[in-house]
Amino acid sequence: MARFFQAKKKTQLNTKHQLFTIEKLDHHGAGIAYQNRKPVFIEGGLPGEQVLAQLTESKSKYARANLIKVQKASEQRVEPICAYYQECGGCNMQHLDIESQRAYKQQTLSQLMAKFAGQSIDPEAPVVGPQQGYRRRTRISIKLNKRTQQMEFGFRKKHSQEIVTVDACPILDLELSQLIAPLHKLLQSFANQQRLGHVELVKGDNTKVIVLRHLKSLTESEQQLLQQFAEQHQATLYLMPQAEQLHRVVGERPYYQESGVTIPFEPNNFIQVNQSVNHGMVSQALAWLELKPQDRVLDLFCGLGNFSLPLAQSVSQVVGVEGVDEMVNKASANARLNHVENARFYQANLEQDVSGLPWTAEKFDKILLDPARAGASGIIDQVASLGAHRVVYVSCNPATLARDSQSLLKQGFKLQKLGMLDMFPHTSHLESMALFVKD
Ligand SMILES: C[S@@+](CC[C@H](N)C(=O)[O-])C[C@H]1O[C@@H](n2cnc3c(N)ncnc32)[C@H](O)[C@@H]1O
């Protein structure tokens, strides 16, 4: 019998305000309520709360709703620290007190590891730092509002390409935050603002850095005004006429110090965003590795040597491997600057087959991995064959940590310690560290 196409009946979304009871938080910090056993994700809702919300999407397996009003508030609910919190896409957890944020992240980490790596373990005490003024870098978007002809200068709105103009940011380093309003004012005085791409603010131990990405040339007088601004605010000014092309106009090249070493960097290089937690993280990694003077240590995804150079002070040899050539050269230069003679650095794409590369023929007692969000799927299966019996995995994505842990467990490692690093307070980003040991 011939079958004819039949369009699926569209069920109408019930957009009336409805009462929901939030039962838990998902892994991105949104509240989850249940309606006829179907999870309804409601951003801004906290466990135990009754909220009025309006459905925005309803699929067969889940629904989403916008929070309209909190009817019965959780005891953990607090006033957000930022005036732009409801609009700005930068933070999503300011409505939860900081201790509960940390407990939630610890729990998320443990649950993910138990579920995917199959090993339940009580987490160590988290590494924490200040909950405000902790970010040492940010990118500020610039857009000319065609309707108002005003320059928008700030951060992306939640779930939107639009920009919320801000004059301060409480999670940003205070000295950087204080640059936002005067810099906005200065750039607003420029003609043809469509030439302006974005601004990056970065804090070194010795200077504040302002990077202006511009798409077409600036005039002489605009350059002079920017230079005067940087000098007046004791800042370093870089212009970026093309992606990744940086010209330092005035001010010192930035550096930061970590565990007795000095690490100069360019503003487009990766540096850990939270200096205080970075310090706690490096110390904890070194402690968990139980370093011995005769140890040979491999630091994978080593960047500028943030772990490698502190490591080299306690062991016989460190080999650092990193994908970006420029960072590898900088890591080597940073070793020379700090008179570190027992660290060598190599470039490699750790997503690809690394067999045959010179460092893979060496044996290491211990390995530290600190990959980007994608994790370390390319190299993780080779960890045991590199000789290591102790591995510290630093992760900014618990899902890829849990996935890569499965490989380490198959190679005979046991998960011995697990801990959360509160690198990004007031957001649901979760940094963590795991220690794997093999007899
Ligand atoms: C989270 S950062 C850590 C850097 C350094 N460990 C630190 O603490 O500053 C991850 C590093 O991995 C590098 N990376 C990303 N993908 C890579 C790949 N496929 N192969 C090698 N390195 C990679 C990045 O350039 C970056 O420097």
The ligand as an SDF file (V2000), in Angstrom:
LIG
                    3D

 27 29  0  0  0  0  0  0  0  0999 V2000
   45.3380   24.5240   29.1970 C   0  0  0  0  0  0  0  0  0  0  0  0
   46.7080   25.1010   28.3190 S   0  0  0  0  0  0  0  0  0  0  0  0
   47.9880   24.7160   29.4610 C   0  0  0  0  0  0  0  0  0  0  0  0
   49.3170   25.3700   29.2290 C   0  0  0  0  0  0  0  0  0  0  0  0
   50.3120   25.2590   30.3980 C   0  0  0  0  0  0  0  0  0  0  0  0
   50.3670   23.9320   30.9380 N   0  0  0  0  0  0  0  0  0  0  0  0
   49.9870   26.2630   31.4790 C   0  0  0  0  0  0  0  0  0  0  0  0
   49.7000   25.8500   32.6100 O   0  0  0  0  0  0  0  0  0  0  0  0
   50.0610   27.4700   31.2210 O   0  0  0  0  0  0  0  0  0  0  0  0
   46.8190   23.9130   27.0660 C   0  0  0  0  0  0  0  0  0  0  0  0
   48.0190   24.0290   26.1470 C   0  0  0  0  0  0  0  0  0  0  0  0
   47.9360   22.9700   25.1940 O   0  0  0  0  0  0  0  0  0  0  0  0
   48.3340   23.4560   23.9310 C   0  0  0  0  0  0  0  0  0  0  0  0
   47.6700   22.5830   22.9400 N   0  0  0  0  0  0  0  0  0  0  0  0
   46.3670   22.5920   22.5690 C   0  0  0  0  0  0  0  0  0  0  0  0
   46.1360   21.6260   21.6550 N   0  0  0  0  0  0  0  0  0  0  0  0
   47.3160   20.9820   21.4640 C   0  0  0  0  0  0  0  0  0  0  0  0
   47.7230   19.8940   20.6510 C   0  0  0  0  0  0  0  0  0  0  0  0
   46.8520   19.2840   19.8390 N   0  0  0  0  0  0  0  0  0  0  0  0
   49.0020   19.4920   20.7060 N   0  0  0  0  0  0  0  0  0  0  0  0
   49.8760   20.0930   21.5310 C   0  0  0  0  0  0  0  0  0  0  0  0
   49.5550   21.1480   22.3200 N   0  0  0  0  0  0  0  0  0  0  0  0
   48.2980   21.5890   22.2850 C   0  0  0  0  0  0  0  0  0  0  0  0
   47.8770   24.8990   23.9060 C   0  0  0  0  0  0  0  0  0  0  0  0
   48.6310   25.6570   22.9740 O   0  0  0  0  0  0  0  0  0  0  0  0
   48.1170   25.3140   25.3650 C   0  0  0  0  0  0  0  0  0  0  0  0
   49.4020   25.8680   25.5150 O   0  0  0  0  0  0  0  0  0  0  0  0
  1  2  1  0
  2  3  1  0
  2 10  1  0
  3  4  1  0
  4  5  1  0
  5  6  1  0
  5  7  1  0
  7  8  2  0
  7  9  1  0
 10 11  1  0
 11 12  1  0
 11 26  1  0
 12 13  1  0
 13 14  1  0
 13 24  1  0
 14 15  1  0
 14 23  1  0
 15 16  2  0
 16 17  1  0
 17 18  1  0
 17 23  2  0
 18 19  1  0
 18 20  2  0
 20 21  1  0
 21 22  2  0
 22 23  1  0
 24 25  1  0
 24 26  1  0
 26 27  1  0
M  CHG  2   2   1   9  -1
M  END
$$$$
